């Protein structure tokens, strides 16, 4: 028959077990907070059906507003333009020619 472990060893075993439990609870809490606070997949923005670039234009960037869509386009021979479209109908509202800064 083995003698019982000294009280210090029993206390040390209790501390190690409680530390393991606290670490597991902390990891579970972090995972739960990340799952609750991180957003899901972003909802893709729908482009208007009738959105058509002018002939010879190539889209470089797109930006969305509440009621409009801006397409930064490189046009053959004309340089860069910002094309403003109505988001609901896809109608071209305005063409803004972009010129390089004089710097």
Buried (B, 14 or more C-beta within 10 A) or exposed (E): EEEEEEEEEEEEEEEEEEEEEEEEEEEEEEEEEEEEEEEEEEEEEEBBEEBEBEEEBEEEEBEEEEEBBBBBBBBEEBEBBBBBBBBEEBEBBEBEEEEEEEE
